[in-house]
Amino acid sequence: MELTLGVLALLEAKPDKAAEVKDFLIGGKTAVDSEPGTRTWYAFQIDDTHFGIFDTFPDDDARKAHLGGAIPRALGEQGPTLLAKDPDLRTVDLLAVKHEQRD
């Protein structure tokens, strides 16, 4: 099934909470491993206090399920303690995707 949709979340950690945000994101992989509709999930660090999440989905139902899932709930609960401001959350339409086939 082709990947057509995504979510980009940009996060700014409070200066003294960057390590905790990093640990939160690393631990988040376990939660999305149980989401069959989340086809790819990337957590990344941009600089000392800026982080992000990018995920992809085959359809809107899968994206909606993810947005109602464990990671957004945990961000809602822990965000005020860890983040300097609310996450910048954007839904995106994928225009082109490269899939590498490995044998």
FENGIRA-V385279 format. One record per residue. N is the residue number from 0. SS is DSSP state (hx for helix, st for strand, lp for the rest). OMEGA is omega in radians with two decimals (* if undefined). NEAR is the number of other C-alpha atoms within 12 Angstrom. Layout:
# FENGIRA-V385279
n:N ss:SS omega:OMEGA near:NEAR
n:N ss:SS omega:OMEGA near:NEAR
This chain:
# FENGIRA-V385279
n:0 ss:lp omega:-3.09 near:12
n:1 ss:lp omega:3.07 near:18
n:2 ss:lp omega:-3.05 near:26
n:3 ss:lp omega:-3.03 near:27
n:4 ss:st omega:3.11 near:31
n:5 ss:st omega:3.01 near:36
n:6 ss:st omega:3.04 near:36
n:7 ss:st omega:3.09 near:28
n:8 ss:st omega:3.09 near:30
n:9 ss:st omega:-3.02 near:30
n:10 ss:st omega:3.04 near:36
n:11 ss:st omega:-3.14 near:34
n:12 ss:st omega:2.92 near:34
n:13 ss:lp omega:-3.05 near:23
n:14 ss:hx omega:-3.12 near:18
n:15 ss:hx omega:-3.09 near:16
n:16 ss:hx omega:-3.07 near:24
n:17 ss:hx omega:3.14 near:26
n:18 ss:hx omega:3.12 near:22
n:19 ss:hx omega:3.08 near:23
n:20 ss:hx omega:3.10 near:36
n:21 ss:hx omega:3.11 near:30
n:22 ss:hx omega:3.10 near:18
n:23 ss:hx omega:-3.11 near:30
n:24 ss:hx omega:3.11 near:36
n:25 ss:hx omega:3.12 near:22
n:26 ss:hx omega:-3.13 near:18
n:27 ss:hx omega:-3.13 near:27
n:28 ss:hx omega:3.13 near:24
n:29 ss:hx omega:-3.14 near:14
n:30 ss:hx omega:-3.10 near:21
n:31 ss:hx omega:3.06 near:33
n:32 ss:hx omega:-3.12 near:20
n:33 ss:lp omega:3.11 near:17
n:34 ss:lp omega:-3.08 near:27
n:35 ss:lp omega:-3.12 near:20
n:36 ss:lp omega:3.08 near:29
n:37 ss:st omega:-3.01 near:33
n:38 ss:st omega:3.03 near:27
n:39 ss:st omega:3.14 near:29
n:40 ss:st omega:3.14 near:31
n:41 ss:st omega:2.96 near:25
n:42 ss:st omega:-3.05 near:28
n:43 ss:st omega:3.10 near:27
n:44 ss:st omega:-3.11 near:24
n:45 ss:lp omega:3.09 near:16
n:46 ss:lp omega:-3.04 near:16
n:47 ss:lp omega:-3.06 near:19
n:48 ss:lp omega:-3.11 near:25
n:49 ss:st omega:-3.08 near:29
n:50 ss:st omega:3.08 near:34
n:51 ss:st omega:3.04 near:31
n:52 ss:st omega:3.02 near:36
n:53 ss:st omega:3.12 near:32
n:54 ss:st omega:-3.11 near:36
n:55 ss:st omega:-3.03 near:38
n:56 ss:st omega:3.12 near:34
n:57 ss:lp omega:-3.09 near:26
n:58 ss:lp omega:-3.07 near:24
n:59 ss:hx omega:3.11 near:21
n:60 ss:hx omega:3.13 near:19
n:61 ss:hx omega:3.13 near:26
n:62 ss:hx omega:3.11 near:34
n:63 ss:hx omega:3.12 near:21
n:64 ss:hx omega:3.12 near:22
n:65 ss:hx omega:-3.11 near:34
n:66 ss:hx omega:3.06 near:30
n:67 ss:lp omega:-3.02 near:17
n:68 ss:lp omega:-2.98 near:23
n:69 ss:hx omega:-3.08 near:24
n:70 ss:hx omega:3.10 near:32
n:71 ss:hx omega:3.09 near:27
n:72 ss:hx omega:-3.14 near:16
n:73 ss:hx omega:3.09 near:21
n:74 ss:hx omega:3.10 near:30
n:75 ss:hx omega:-3.13 near:19
n:76 ss:hx omega:-3.02 near:14
n:77 ss:hx omega:-3.09 near:23
n:78 ss:hx omega:-3.12 near:27
n:79 ss:hx omega:3.13 near:19
n:80 ss:hx omega:-3.00 near:21
n:81 ss:hx omega:-2.95 near:31
n:82 ss:st omega:3.12 near:31
n:83 ss:lp omega:3.12 near:23
n:84 ss:lp omega:3.12 near:21
n:85 ss:lp omega:3.09 near:21
n:86 ss:lp omega:3.02 near:25
n:87 ss:st omega:-3.04 near:21
n:88 ss:st omega:-3.12 near:21
n:89 ss:st omega:2.98 near:19
n:90 ss:st omega:-3.09 near:23
n:91 ss:st omega:2.99 near:21
n:92 ss:st omega:-3.14 near:20
n:93 ss:lp omega:-3.12 near:20
n:94 ss:lp omega:3.14 near:12
n:95 ss:lp omega:-3.12 near:13
n:96 ss:lp omega:3.05 near:17
n:97 ss:lp omega:3.05 near:10
n:98 ss:lp omega:3.09 near:11
n:99 ss:lp omega:3.11 near:6
n:100 ss:lp omega:3.10 near:5
n:101 ss:lp omega:3.13 near:4
n:102 ss:lp omega:* near:3
